[in-house]
């Protein structure tokens, strides 16, 4: 999948982003063969939506595909680093997916038909060497939401899912 994004400019860096806690992104390819990565508008510009488990990413991809756009999942570390730059280019920004709100055991929808989501925008200043990881605040919020949902061992489950 990395080859699809290789024609786009990116920062050369040996350290992959999201190496401590892997993150996953959604993308689709338009009719012209151009890939588009799922993102949200934020006050810091467009922020790539990152999922902390491939399972969460697949749930969202399946729903978006059902709405008519065939999304696929890939590792966030395979994206060009420039895609995570904020508006002024001095920082890195990502929209970290934390979970979905529910009512009566059902996922809630936005007026557009997309899934409603809990998320947290992570913004870090760019430094050398260029690194980008899920921050401790987002990780703590994610763990708390998982615990409230009865999913205590989400990291272990995600690792087993990948093997």
C-alpha positions as CSV (number, residue, x, y, z in Angstrom):
1,X,0.0,0.0,0.0
2,X,2.9,2.4,0.7
3,X,3.6,2.6,-3.1
4,X,0.2,4.3,-3.6
5,X,1.3,7.2,-1.5
6,X,5.0,7.2,-2.6
7,X,4.4,9.7,-5.4
8,X,3.4,12.3,-2.8
9,X,6.0,14.5,-1.1
10,X,7.0,13.4,2.4
11,X,9.7,13.9,5.0
12,X,12.5,11.3,4.8
13,X,12.9,9.9,8.3
14,X,14.0,6.4,9.4
15,X,11.7,6.5,12.5
16,X,8.1,5.5,11.7
17,X,5.3,7.5,13.2
18,X,3.1,5.6,15.8
19,X,5.7,3.1,16.6
20,X,4.9,2.8,20.4
21,X,1.2,2.3,19.9
22,X,0.4,1.4,16.3
23,X,-2.3,3.5,14.6
24,X,-4.4,2.8,11.5
25,X,-6.0,5.0,9.0
26,X,-8.8,4.7,6.4
27,X,-8.4,5.5,2.7
28,X,-10.3,5.1,-0.6
29,X,-9.2,5.5,-4.2
30,X,-11.3,7.8,-6.4
31,X,-12.3,7.2,-10.0
32,X,-9.0,8.8,-11.2
33,X,-6.9,6.4,-9.1
34,X,-6.0,9.1,-6.5
35,X,-5.9,7.9,-2.9
36,X,-7.7,9.9,-0.2
37,X,-7.1,9.4,3.5
38,X,-10.0,9.9,6.0
39,X,-9.6,13.1,8.0
40,X,-11.6,15.6,10.1
41,X,-11.6,19.4,9.9
42,X,-10.1,20.9,13.1
43,X,-9.0,24.4,14.2
44,X,-5.4,23.2,13.3
45,X,-6.4,22.3,9.7
46,X,-7.2,18.8,8.4
47,X,-6.3,16.0,10.8
48,X,-5.9,12.4,9.6
49,X,-8.3,10.2,11.6
50,X,-6.2,7.5,13.4
51,X,-7.6,4.4,15.0
52,X,-5.7,2.5,17.8
53,X,-6.8,-0.9,16.8
54,X,-7.3,-2.4,13.3
55,X,-10.7,-3.7,14.5
56,X,-12.0,-0.2,15.2
57,X,-10.7,0.9,11.8
58,X,-12.4,-2.0,10.1
59,X,-15.8,-1.2,11.8
60,X,-15.6,2.4,10.5
61,X,-14.4,1.2,7.0
62,X,-17.3,-1.3,6.8
63,X,-19.8,1.4,7.7
64,X,-18.4,3.9,5.2
65,X,-18.3,1.2,2.5
66,X,-21.9,0.5,3.2
67,X,-22.6,4.2,2.6
68,X,-21.1,3.9,-0.9
69,X,-17.4,4.7,-0.6
70,X,-15.2,1.6,-0.4
71,X,-12.7,2.4,2.4
72,X,-9.7,0.2,3.2
73,X,-7.4,0.1,6.3
74,X,-3.7,0.7,6.4
75,X,-1.0,1.5,8.9
76,X,-0.7,5.2,9.8
77,X,3.1,4.8,9.7
78,X,3.0,4.1,6.0
79,X,1.6,7.6,5.2
80,X,3.9,10.4,4.2
81,X,4.8,12.5,7.2
82,X,3.7,15.7,5.5
83,X,0.1,14.5,5.7
84,X,0.2,15.0,9.5
85,X,1.5,18.6,9.3
86,X,-0.7,21.3,10.9
87,X,-1.8,24.5,9.0
88,X,1.5,26.4,9.6
89,X,3.7,23.4,9.0
90,X,5.5,23.6,12.3
91,X,3.6,20.9,14.1
92,X,1.9,17.5,13.6
93,X,-1.8,16.9,14.1
94,X,-4.0,13.8,14.2
95,X,-7.6,13.1,15.1
96,X,-7.4,10.1,17.5
97,X,-10.5,8.0,17.4
98,X,-11.5,7.1,21.0
99,X,-14.9,5.3,20.5
100,X,-18.5,5.6,19.3
101,X,-21.4,6.9,21.4
102,X,-24.3,4.5,21.8
103,X,-27.9,4.5,22.9
104,X,-29.8,1.3,23.8
105,X,-26.9,-0.8,22.5
106,X,-26.8,0.8,19.1
107,X,-24.1,3.1,17.5
108,X,-25.3,6.6,17.0
109,X,-25.2,8.2,13.5
110,X,-24.4,11.8,12.4
111,X,-27.0,13.6,10.2
112,X,-24.8,12.6,7.2
113,X,-25.3,8.9,8.0
114,X,-21.7,8.5,9.2
115,X,-21.0,7.0,12.6
116,X,-20.9,9.5,15.4
117,X,-17.5,9.4,17.1
118,X,-15.6,10.4,20.3
119,X,-12.2,11.6,19.3
120,X,-9.3,13.8,20.5
121,X,-7.1,16.0,18.4
122,X,-3.5,15.5,19.2
123,X,-1.1,18.3,18.3
124,X,2.7,18.0,18.8
125,X,5.4,20.5,17.7
126,X,7.7,19.1,15.0
127,X,11.3,18.5,16.3
128,X,14.3,16.7,15.0
129,X,14.2,13.8,14.7
130,X,10.6,14.0,13.5
131,X,8.5,11.7,15.7
132,X,4.7,11.5,16.2
133,X,3.1,9.2,18.8
134,X,-0.3,9.0,20.5
135,X,-0.1,11.3,23.5
136,X,-0.7,10.1,27.1
137,X,-3.9,12.1,27.5
138,X,-5.5,10.5,24.4
139,X,-4.3,7.0,25.4
140,X,-5.7,7.4,29.0
141,X,-9.1,8.6,27.6
142,X,-9.2,5.7,25.2
143,X,-8.3,3.2,28.0
144,X,-11.0,4.7,30.3
145,X,-13.7,4.4,27.5
146,X,-12.7,0.8,26.9
147,X,-12.9,0.0,30.6
148,X,-16.3,1.6,30.9
149,X,-17.4,-0.6,28.0
150,X,-16.0,-3.7,29.7
151,X,-13.0,-4.1,27.4
152,X,-10.2,-4.2,29.9
153,X,-7.5,-6.0,27.8
154,X,-7.9,-4.1,24.5
155,X,-4.1,-3.9,23.8
156,X,-3.7,-7.6,24.3
157,X,-6.7,-8.3,22.1
158,X,-5.4,-6.0,19.4
159,X,-2.0,-7.8,19.4
160,X,-3.7,-11.2,19.2
161,X,-5.9,-9.9,16.3
162,X,-2.7,-9.0,14.4
163,X,-1.1,-12.4,14.8
